[in-house]
């Protein structure tokens, strides 16, 4: 048994590793494994086993394990040749001929750009139509209802603006309201 290890790289000028290469031992029940994302592989083989390396976009390569190795390890870099297949150029047209295309192109309506859309939305007629047709959202309705309830429930809501409250305060001051007795704290200050 021999520990067979190495790294699978590309033979092109970049020399990049080829990750997840399929490795098949053709001599031993087609045992299959893969290299890792760095192109590294390590597997146990026998002398004279034929190992095939293949990956999408690369030509397959076979390696035969030599016989009579002194130590039970065999390390070799595996270089795969890139296969580039040139396909003929294909043009896809949804029109039968160029005249149909020209007719459709000239009759199409081009969509407005962002500036034109903004200018349409800022017109007074557009905002008035939106006010008439769009429903209120929840927070707007709640705020409007709360304001209406406060205004309607208390004619004057701020006591500083209530002339009757001012009149009562002035009467208390002139009458010398004795309800509040001045007391001194431990330091001798009145509060």
Buried (B, 14 or more C-beta within 10 A) or exposed (E): EBEBEBBBBBBEEEEEBBBEBBBBBEBEEEBEEEBBEEBBBEBEBEBEBBBBBBBEEBEBBEBEBEEEEEEEEBEEEBBBEBEEEEEEEEEEEEEEEEEEEEEEEEEEEEEEEEEEEEEEEEEEEEEEEEEEEEEEEEEEEEEEEEEEEEEEEEEEEEEEEBEEEEEEEEEEEEEEEEEEEEEEEEEEEEE
